[in-house]
Amino acid sequence: MSKKRWTLFTVFLIPSLACLIAVVRMGAANPTTGTIAPNSQPLIWNGSAVGGTNNGEATCVEGVNCDTFTLTVSGLPTDWTGKTIQINVSWIVLANDYDVYVHKLNNAGPVVSSSTHGAPSASETVKIDPTIDGTGVFTVRVVYFTGAAADQYHAVATVVPANAPAPSPPPLSPNWNIVYHGTCCEGNLAAAGANTFVLLPELATGNDILKSADDGKTWVKKYPLADVSAPYGIEGDLQAFGDDVIFFGTELADGVAAHSDDRGESWVTTQFPVPFVANDQAWAFLGPFGDMVPGQLEPYVLAGWFRIGSVAVFSFDGGLTWPVQSPLPAYAQSLHVVCENNARAPTSTGDTRISNGQYANKKAGRHGAWGTDRKFYWTEPTGGNLYVCKSDDFGVTWDGIKHPIAPGPGSDYIVTHAAFDSNGTLYVLHGNKLYVSFNQGESLQFVHSLPRWGDAGRADSGADQFFVINSGTIHIALMENAGEGRGRVYYLRGTGVDTATPTWDEELVDVVDNVRLDFMQIVLNGNGVPTISYTTPDKEVTTASRKGPMPVAAAPARLLNISTRAHIQTDDNVLIGGFIITGTAPKKVIVRALGPSLGLSNSLADPILELHPQADTTPIGTNDNWKENQAEVEATTLAPTNDAEAALVQTLGPGAYTVVVRGKDNTSGVGIVEAFDLGDAGSKLANISSRGFVEINDNVIIGGFIAGPASAANTSVVVRGLGPSLKNRLPAALNDTVLELRDVNGALLEENDDWQQSPGAAGVQNNSLTPASPAESAIFVPTLLPGPYTVVLRGKNATTGIGVVEIFNVP
């Protein structure tokens, strides 16, 4: 260093030291310490540092742009069962920004929780769970990212009820290849075909992009081509579609887009045209659409968003040019504010999904996503509401829906993730809830609770989980709090998340020690292999790629067809069959009424069939002889063998239906009513029932059902025989029932007289299927193999009367 520079350094150093001494004398937070117990009232303190700006906790100066409150948590961890500590730090001016870190023991100890989201905001929230993090001394350090003494923060620590704990962790899975990339901060992911890309932002030398063509086992650097200092190394995002890979990144007020049209082999970079305002986040949202603007080159659009800014920007050529720049309203400096100010109450518009096959394995966006309806979406949680906002004119105008946030763990998280699948279903991940909409966010079809969720407390609340979606199957990466600043990395797969009963599988991928985590990501490549990115101490950016797709477990068997045989009489003693279709998709069925083909001496000579919606006397279909509908009946390969028998083919929406079989001209005889499932598994025959007159010998009621397909896993059923509970409507009902369940070979699986005597009585109760009369029968089979079964309903001691046999396919 030259003498002149030493002189200048000394001139500035002495006043700076004097100023620093004066500041340090101000001390830490006010007050500096406090103790909290399981039954304590809220504990309050205020900031006392000078304020200013800094680049994070590692570089802040105590008393200048950060201060510390020492919190002692009293008692033993067991004393805190069912309770946790919530710390809220708030201020007034939205443009200011405070970050909060909670350390164990002292500021050099592990970070057990943090909250670091940026402006515009006026609060940060962190939690201490003494049952996991232990008791004793903690430090709550507030960093004045852009804070001021004139807008000093206010902190409150409150004892609140704890969320239900996540299930115990499984053993560490051996199915993952873990690669440590080094460098700094975070890894953003994209996938195009069999290739996977990871973006490595670096503060000093800019961004690197690595490519893997072998399912994440090895990685090769593709961008930049030479190791030279390049800007835009703080934040960035990657998107991919077809041959195109796009990088969008920033460094404070500057931004850049880099575009590859050869799957990441070569790149063209473009300086971003709009100055960013104190930005340190950049997100790209890719939509596979052509003809959005006439004359543009690429078959997709790219939206660029920054955390604090005055415009929303859109590109149609992979980020090389940005022809659409939509100013946000004057009251807003972020899409957060625009969304909240343009929201209304939900409406229910039914199922209005628009499918798009190019949305297979769609990577979620942080808050935003392109919809299959060609609109740009923004989701935002704030003030106890989940906002879903959308624009069809590139951000000029917005329409939004305000949904209440479902209570549960993570309901106070500040981050959502959103994406559409190829069926046009919208999914929003927030806390431990997955919101599912069939009408572009107008109403919520399902709100699923995840079996576990990201709660490591190392990032913006909710940024420690992420997902990719495809046709009702969701792949989630998450980091779970393991206590003492550690985290458990999970892969969670949900199948059927666009139905009422999803199935969840999970694997424990990795366990990491304390490290700052900006966010996690997951993508699925063309080989079906998931890759997760996260950070680990010292080794920094980490990718974990599964060694192959997780095997898909066989779905439980479902009821494929049902039949009931009885002696059909007249009036109340005709044969009545009922079934319920559950799920979301219409189901194609064939219903049949048989008699002559049974070959019995007392067979019903000529059956007539009616199909009704439940409680509706007007049929939606009738049939005497099936050849009236010959073409569609024969197409099912289930045509009756006798021309006098009846059949109807119908596509029915979810709901309850009744089939009535009677003899033509009020004749009587033994007949059968049947229903066959001809549709896909998006809906199912959840339960069936048949009512008839129970006689003796061969004229008892005999029900049959098939659980399948043969390749399916075991399922669970409840079978019931009812009689006495019908007497208030049908005086001729059975006084006491006896029920048998037999397999395909006729072997008796169980016989039951009174349902409480059944070995499966608890299962009947747990499925809310307890018969109304103790004299009625019920059988619960928790693990029923796929195949055909027979149910026989008799009157006890050879009595006769009207009875009902029911089969329920239960979860």
Secondary structure, DSSP 8 states (H G I E B T S, - for coil): --HHHHHHHHHHHHHHHHHHHHHHTT-SSBS-EEEE-TT---EEEE--S-EEE-S-GGG--BTTTEEEEEEEE-S-GGGGTTEEEEEEEE-S-TT-EEEEEEEESSTTS-EEEEE---SS-SEEEEEE-HHHH-SEEEEEEEEEEEEEGGG--EEEEEEEE----------B-S-EEEEEEESSS--EEEEETTEEEEEE--TTT--EEEEESSTTS--EEEESSS----S--SEEEEEEETTEEEEEEEETTEEEEEEESSTTSS-EEEE-SS--SS---EEEEEE--S-SSTT-SSSSEEEEEESS-SEEEEESSTTS---EEEE--TT-SSHHHHHHHTEE------------GGGTTEE-EESEEE-TTS-EEEEEEETTEEEEEEESSTTSS-EEEEEE---STTTT-S--EEEE-TTS-EEEEETTEEEEESSTTSS-SEEEE-SS----SSSSTTTTEEEEEETTEEEEEEEEEEETTEEEEEEEEEESTTSSS-EEEEEEEEEE-S------EEEE-TTS-EEEEEEETTTEEEEEEESS-------B-EEEEEEEEEEE-SGGGSEEEEEEEEESS-EEEEEEEE-GGG--TTB-SSEEEEEEETT-SS-SEEESSGGGGHHHHHTTT---SSTTSEEEEEEE-SEEEEEEEEEGGG--EEEEEEEEE-S-TTEEEEEEEEEEEE-SGGGSEEEEEEEE-TTSB-EEEEEEEE-GGGTTT-TTB-SSEEEEEE-TT--EEEEESSGGGSTTHHHHHHTT---SSTTSEEEEEEEE-SEEEEEEEEEGGG--EEEEEEEEEE-
